Amino acid sequence: MVGAGPGVSGSVARRFAAAGFSFNVGLLGVDRGVLDELEASLPASCAVASEVTDITDVAAARGAIESLGRRWNRIDLLHFNPSAFREKTPLELTVDELLADVALGVGGLLTSAQAARPFMSTGGRIAVTGSMAADKPWNRAASLGVQKAGVRNLVRSLDATLAPDGIRAVSVTVQGSLAAEGPFTPDKVADAIWGAAHQEVADRSAEVSYSG
């Protein structure tokens, strides 16, 4: 889980662990306390390892993912969740700020996928948390829409590249704002990500829209 935290990524970890998708769970995040809390929330049957890592530090991120891959000699699912929220309009946003946000929300996926690939085999999946911001950006957070459009595009390229090896990539475009109640709770979004990762091969798509 890249960008592991208490929200969607935490729910995804618990959803996959509960279904027995993999009893080995690797967590990457920037806050040790958050990682420890997430680890404590997972079933006792899970073998959990976590790394405090800045995903924009390419060398460190690659090293962390490769370390987890070597630990279990496989990566069945790579879930990518990070994005940067910066409340600035296009006239306030600087080029450096935009590039820094894209480095996290898009470049981070590139780093993660490249590092994980040697440990993935047929049936492996890459699942990415997407957003309606890709199609309907809020002008006051201009970089977020760019990130979500870019990461969705990258997922399509990854899927086409990995498909011959039986590995698929999918983004889940969440058509709403996360909330504590209703159709867009982290747990319900996690259910959508689970479903996207388990699509029937004949009907699968590199993008799944979740509207609740």
C-alpha positions in Angstrom: 0.0 0.0 0.0 1.7 3.2 -1.2 0.5 6.3 0.6 -0.9 4.2 3.5 -3.0 6.1 6.0 -6.2 6.0 8.0 -8.5 6.8 5.0 -9.0 4.9 1.8 -5.7 3.1 1.9 -6.4 1.8 5.4 -9.8 0.5 4.3 -8.3 -1.1 1.2 -5.7 -2.9 3.4 -8.4 -4.3 5.7 -10.7 -5.2 2.8 -8.1 -7.3 1.0 -6.7 -8.8 4.2 -10.2 -9.8 5.3 -10.8 -11.6 2.0 -7.5 -13.4 2.3 -6.1 -11.8 -0.9 -2.7 -11.7 0.8 -1.8 -12.3 4.4 1.4 -10.3 3.8 0.8 -6.5 3.9 3.4 -3.9 3.1 2.7 -0.3 4.1 4.5 2.8 2.8 3.7 6.2 4.3 5.3 9.3 5.7 4.0 9.1 9.3 5.3 6.3 11.6 2.4 6.9 14.1 -0.2 6.5 11.3 1.5 3.4 10.0 1.5 1.8 13.4 -2.2 2.5 14.0 -3.0 1.0 10.6 -1.0 -2.0 11.3 -2.8 -2.5 14.6 -6.1 -2.4 12.8 -5.3 -5.3 10.5 -6.2 -8.9 11.3 -3.8 -10.7 13.6 -3.3 -13.3 10.9 -1.6 -10.7 8.6 2.2 -10.4 8.4 2.7 -6.7 8.2 5.8 -4.7 7.4 5.9 -0.9 7.1 8.4 1.6 5.8 8.4 5.4 6.4 9.1 6.7 3.0 8.7 9.9 0.9 7.5 8.5 -2.4 8.9 11.6 -4.2 12.4 10.5 -3.1 12.8 8.0 -6.0 15.8 6.1 -4.6 14.3 5.8 -1.2 10.9 4.8 -2.5 12.4 2.2 -4.8 14.5 0.8 -2.0 11.5 0.5 0.3 9.3 -1.3 -2.2 12.1 -3.6 -3.3 12.8 -4.4 0.4 9.2 -5.4 0.9 9.2 -7.4 -2.3 12.3 -9.3 -1.3 10.8 -9.9 2.2 8.0 -12.1 0.7 9.5 -12.7 -2.8 6.2 -11.5 -4.4 3.9 -8.6 -4.8 0.3 -9.6 -5.7 -1.3 -6.2 -5.4 0.2 -2.7 -5.6 -2.3 -0.1 -4.3 -1.4 3.5 -5.0 -3.2 6.2 -3.1 -1.2 9.5 -2.7 -2.1 12.8 -4.1 -1.3 16.4 -3.1 -4.1 18.9 -2.2 -3.0 22.4 -2.6 -5.6 25.1 -2.6 -4.4 27.4 -5.3 -6.0 28.6 -8.5 -4.1 28.4 -11.8 -3.2 32.0 -11.4 -1.8 31.5 -8.0 -0.1 28.1 -8.6 3.6 28.2 -9.5 5.2 25.9 -12.0 7.5 24.5 -9.2 4.4 23.8 -7.0 2.6 22.1 -9.9 5.6 19.9 -10.7 6.1 19.0 -7.0 2.4 17.9 -6.8 2.6 15.9 -10.0 5.8 14.2 -8.8 3.8 12.9 -5.9 0.5 12.1 -7.5 1.7 10.8 -10.8 5.5 10.3 -10.6 5.0 8.3 -7.4 3.0 5.7 -9.3 5.7 5.4 -11.9 8.4 4.8 -9.3 6.1 2.3 -7.4 5.2 0.3 -10.5 8.8 0.1 -11.7 10.0 -1.1 -8.3 7.2 -3.6 -7.8 7.3 -5.2 -11.3 10.2 -7.7 -10.7 8.1 -9.2 -7.9 4.8 -9.4 -9.8 3.6 -12.3 -11.9 0.5 -13.4 -13.8 -2.6 -12.4 -11.9 -0.9 -9.4 -10.3 -2.7 -6.2 -10.1 -2.0 -2.5 -9.7 -5.0 -0.5 -8.4 -5.0 3.3 -8.1 -7.4 5.6 -6.3 -8.7 8.1 -8.8 -11.0 11.0 -8.5 -13.7 12.9 -10.4 -11.2 15.8 -10.3 -9.7 14.2 -13.4 -12.8 15.3 -15.4 -14.3 18.0 -13.2 -11.4 19.8 -11.6 -12.0 22.4 -8.9 -10.3 25.6 -10.1 -9.2 26.4 -6.5 -7.2 23.2 -6.3 -5.9 23.2 -9.9 -3.0 20.8 -9.4 -5.2 18.0 -8.0 -7.1 17.7 -11.3 -3.8 17.6 -13.2 -2.6 14.8 -10.9 -5.7 12.7 -11.2 -6.0 13.1 -15.0 -2.3 12.2 -15.3 -2.4 9.2 -13.0 -5.4 7.8 -14.9 -3.6 8.2 -18.2 -0.5 6.5 -16.7 -2.6 3.6 -15.5 -3.8 3.0 -19.0 -0.3 2.9 -20.3 0.8 0.5 -17.5 -2.2 -1.8 -18.2 -1.3 -2.0 -21.9 2.4 -2.6 -21.1 1.8 -5.3 -18.4 -1.2 -7.1 -20.0 1.0 -9.5 -22.1 2.4 -10.8 -18.8 -1.0 -11.3 -17.2 -0.6 -8.3 -14.9 -3.3 -5.6 -15.1 -3.6 -2.0 -13.9 -6.9 -0.2 -13.0 -7.9 3.2 -11.7 -11.1 3.7 -9.7 -12.6 7.1 -10.4 -14.5 8.1 -7.3 -17.4 10.3 -8.3 -17.8 12.1 -5.0 -16.1 13.4 -1.9 -15.0 11.1 0.9 -17.3 11.3 3.9 -17.9 9.5 7.2 -21.4 8.4 6.1 -23.2 7.6 2.8 -21.9 6.0 -0.4 -18.4 7.5 -0.3 -17.0 6.3 3.0 -13.5 4.9 2.8 -14.8 1.4 3.4 -17.2 1.6 0.4 -14.6 3.0 -1.8 -12.4 0.1 -0.7 -15.1 -2.3 -1.8 -15.1 -0.6 -5.2 -11.3 -1.0 -5.5 -11.6 -4.6 -4.5 -14.2 -5.1 -7.3 -12.1 -3.3 -9.8 -9.1 -5.5 -9.0 -11.2 -8.6 -9.5 -12.9 -7.8 -12.8 -13.7 -10.7 -15.1 -10.9 -10.8 -17.7 -13.3 -10.7 -20.7 -15.1 -7.6 -19.4 -12.3 -5.7 -17.6 -11.5 -2.1 -18.1 -8.4 0.0 -17.1 -10.8 2.5 -15.5 -13.8 1.9 -13.3 -16.1 4.7 -12.3 -17.6 4.5 -8.8 -20.6 6.7 -8.3 -21.9 5.1 -5.1 
